[in-house]
Amino acid sequence: MSNNWLQIRGDPSIREFLFLQEQKLDEFDLHLDRMLARVDDLMCNFGVFHARVHFSSGQVTSWLVDDPMRYRVHVKEQFLHLDVFHSYPLSSYTG
């Protein structure tokens, strides 16, 4: 392997405005505590053993202890505004 460093630069028109971008807050950002509390509740009381919160796409993916080979995906509107717990069986790790 060569020890020479090669930097491949992207499109100059994109690089020109890279540092002028502003972060826009979305619903997950505005309701972070509520969203994380829901993930915690799913893990503690509804048999979810793994959850992935994808902030940039606004999705929450979860895996259940009773069905570990399948996953469920909720978009942020579902996860924050509807009663997402109706789609999960009441369950805990200890049975």
ZIDA-V454427 format. One record per residue. N is the residue number from 0. NEAR is the number of other C-alpha atoms within 12 Angstrom. Layout:
n=N near=NEAR
n=N near=NEAR
This chain:
n=0 near=4
n=1 near=5
n=2 near=5
n=3 near=6
n=4 near=7
n=5 near=7
n=6 near=6
n=7 near=7
n=8 near=10
n=9 near=10
n=10 near=10
n=11 near=10
n=12 near=9
n=13 near=12
n=14 near=12
n=15 near=12
n=16 near=11
n=17 near=13
n=18 near=9
n=19 near=9
n=20 near=10
n=21 near=8
n=22 near=10
n=23 near=11
n=24 near=13
n=25 near=16
n=26 near=23
n=27 near=29
n=28 near=20
n=29 near=15
n=30 near=20
n=31 near=20
n=32 near=14
n=33 near=18
n=34 near=33
n=35 near=23
n=36 near=17
n=37 near=30
n=38 near=31
n=39 near=22
n=40 near=22
n=41 near=34
n=42 near=27
n=43 near=22
n=44 near=23
n=45 near=30
n=46 near=29
n=47 near=34
n=48 near=26
n=49 near=24
n=50 near=29
n=51 near=25
n=52 near=26
n=53 near=19
n=54 near=22
n=55 near=17
n=56 near=17
n=57 near=25
n=58 near=24
n=59 near=31
n=60 near=26
n=61 near=33
n=62 near=25
n=63 near=29
n=64 near=27
n=65 near=19
n=66 near=16
n=67 near=15
n=68 near=12
n=69 near=14
n=70 near=20
n=71 near=24
n=72 near=23
n=73 near=28
n=74 near=25
n=75 near=29
n=76 near=20
n=77 near=23
n=78 near=32
n=79 near=28
n=80 near=17
n=81 near=15
n=82 near=14
n=83 near=25
n=84 near=24
n=85 near=12
n=86 near=19
n=87 near=24
n=88 near=19
n=89 near=20
n=90 near=20
n=91 near=19
n=92 near=16
n=93 near=9
n=94 near=12
